[in-house]
Amino acid sequence: MGKQEKIVSMFNDISGKYDIANRVLSMGIDKSWRNKACKLAFDFYNQKTVEKIVDVACGTGDMITFWQKIAKDNNIDLQNIIGVDPSVGMMDVAKKKLPEVEFIEAGAASMPLEDSSADIISISYGIRNVVQRQEAFHEFARVLKQNGLVVISEFTKNEKNSPIDYLTDFYINKILPTLGGLITKNKEAYTYLPNSIDEFLTTTNLCKELKEAGLEPIYTKAFSMNISTLIIARKI
């Protein structure tokens, strides 16, 4: 089994407890991260009608619910939203929550979507799980309309420059795997999380990869003691 297949299998295994684990481990703060991502993306896109949003690595559909809510709250006509994920287990949970949404089983680097068909592509806490990341960025550029946006929320690698950075590192590396393991009965999955963050790119290097794919970063900001980073890039 290859690395990508192992990651997908892991998510299939924890899919039933994934939502509650997210809420507990982030202490609910992930809701504010997702809210900010959606609000800022709609502000940057500056259109009252959005024909299509594609949420990649959609998992259990969390981010889709935020897109729908923020669009409604801001009187934006969101005509269609599609969830894409290689994990059938995660999408089975999403389909029960969001029966009206179309879900497609596919990886980020190869999506069965038409060229220049999406206004916005989002991927929340999933890009570090994509083995073929550069291919995925090129795929995003292919599927996006001209001036369309990529919205990435992720746990990026940060330098440890303050006591708070070390405190955050202690929580992610020591406490989170134990709590996640207790909730999901799969400690390995939540040991993978801090390891995947530590092995991932810095925000600067991630932005370089986006530029190489023709996606120009227009906004980057870290939230909550640099735990979560939001990057918004435009197809140029």
N, C-alpha and C positions, 0 to 999 in steps of 0.2 A: 504494500500500500504506500503510495506516494505521500509527500508532506501535505498537499492540499486535501487529499482524500481523508487523511487522518484528522485534519482540522474539522472537516465537514462531519465526519463520524462523531467527533467529540460534541459538536453542537447538537446533533441529532439526539445524543444521549441525555443532554441536560435541558432539552427544549421545554419539558413540562414544568420545570422549576425556574426557568430562566428569568421570567418577569419579576417574580418575588425576590430572587437573588439580586437582581439589578437594583431594586428599590431599597433593599436592606443595606447592601454594600456601599451604595452611593449616598445613603441616608436621605434619599429623595432628591438630592441636588441635581441628578441627571435630568430631571424635568425642566429645571431652569436652563440648563445647557441646551436642551433641544428647543425650548421656546425661543431663546435668543437666536439660534441658528435659523429658524424659520422666519422670524420677524425681520432679521437683517437681510436675509436672502430676498424676501418680497420687497423690502425697501430698495435694495440695489437693482432688482429687476424692473421695478417701477411700472408695472402693468396691472391693470384692473382685471384683465382676463389672462389666465394661464392655462394653456391648452393641455399640457401634459407634464407631470412630474414623474420621474423614475427614481424609486428608492432602492438602491443597490445594497446587497447584504441586509435585506429588510428584516430578517429574523422573524420575530413574533409580531411584527407590524407596529411596534412602538412609535417609530418616527412618522409613519403614515398618519397615525391619529393626531399627531401634533401639526402636520401640514394641513390636515383637514380643519382642525380647530382654529389655527391662526388665520387661515384663508377666510373662514366664516366670520371670525371676529373683526376682520379688516375689510369686509365686503369685497373680497377678491373672488372672482368666478373661476374656481378651480375645476376644469371640465373633466380631467381624467388623471388618475394616479395609479401607477403600476408598481408592484413589489417584485423584486428579483432576488433570488437566493438559491444557492446550490443545496441547502439543507431542507429536505422534505419535512423532517420532524419539526423544525422551527416554523415553516410555512403552514403546517397543519394547525398549529396553535393560532397563527395569524388569520387563517381562513375562518376559524370559529369566531374570532373577534370582529372580523371585517368581511362578512360574506359578500358585500357589494364590490369589493376590490379584486382586480385581476392580479394573480400571482403567477410568476414564471420561474420554473426551475432552471437556473443557469448561473454560471460563474461571471464575475465582473469583467473578465477579459474576453468574453464571447457571448454577447447578448443578442437574441433574435429580434432585434428592433431595427426599424428603418433609419437610414441616414437622415440627419438633421430633423429629427422628429420630436425631440424633447426640449422644453423650455429650461427645466432645472433637473439636474441629477444630484441626488444626495447619497452619502454613505456615512453612516454614523457608527463609530467604533468598530469598523469592519475592514478598513483598508490595510491595516497591519496583518490581517488574516489572509490577504490575497497574495499568493506566491508570485503570480505574474503581474506585479503591480504596474510596471511601465506599460505593458500591453493593455492593462485595464484603463490607464489614463488615455491612451490613444483611442481605445474603444469609447470612452466617455466623449472625447472630442468628435468622434464620428457620429455618435447618436445625437449630440447637442445641436440645436439651431445656432446660427451665427449670433453672437452676443449672449448665448445661453450661459447658465451658471452651473458650476460644480460646487457643492456645499459639503465640506468634509469636517466632521467632528471626530477627534481621535485623541488617544492618550499618546502623546509624542514624547520622545526621549528628551530629558532636560538635564542640564548641568546642575550639580548640587552646590549652590552658592550660599545657602543660609540654613539656620537651624530648622526652619519650616520645611525646607526641601528634604532634609534628613528625616523629619517626622512623617512627611508624606510617603517617603520611600519605605519607612518602617511599616506603615499601615498596609501599603500595597504588597510588600514582599512577605510580611509575617502574619498580619491579622487577616487580610482578605482571603488568602488561600484556605485558612482554617474555617472561617465563616462560610465561604462559598462551598466548601466541602461538606459542611454540616447541613446546609440547606438543600443542596442538589445530590448529595451522596456521591459526589465525584470531585474529590480534592485535586485530582490530576488536571482537570479542566481549569481550575482556579489557580493552580500553580503555573499553568501555561500562560495565564494573563500577565503576571509581572515579568515573566521571561520574555514574552512577545514584545512588551513595552521596552524592556532593556535592550533588546536586539533591534528595535525599530529605529527609524530615522529621526533626526532633529527636524524641527519645523523648517529651518533654512534649507535643508537638503530635500525635504518633501516638496517645497516650493520650486526648487530647481527641476525636479522631475516633472512637475506640472507644466512648467514653461517649455520643457523639451517636447511635450505633447501638444503644444499650441494652446495651453490653458494659462492665462495670465492671472496670478494672484492679485486680488484687489483689496483683500481684508484678511488680516491674521491677528488673533488675540487669544491669549491663554486665560482661563478662568479657574477660580477656586484653588488658589495656591499652585497654579501651573499644572494642575492635574489634567484638565481637558483643554484642548486647543481647537479653535474654530478657524478654518481656512475657507475662504470663498474665492473662486477663480472664474474668470470669464473666458469663453471661447473667442479667440481673436482671429 
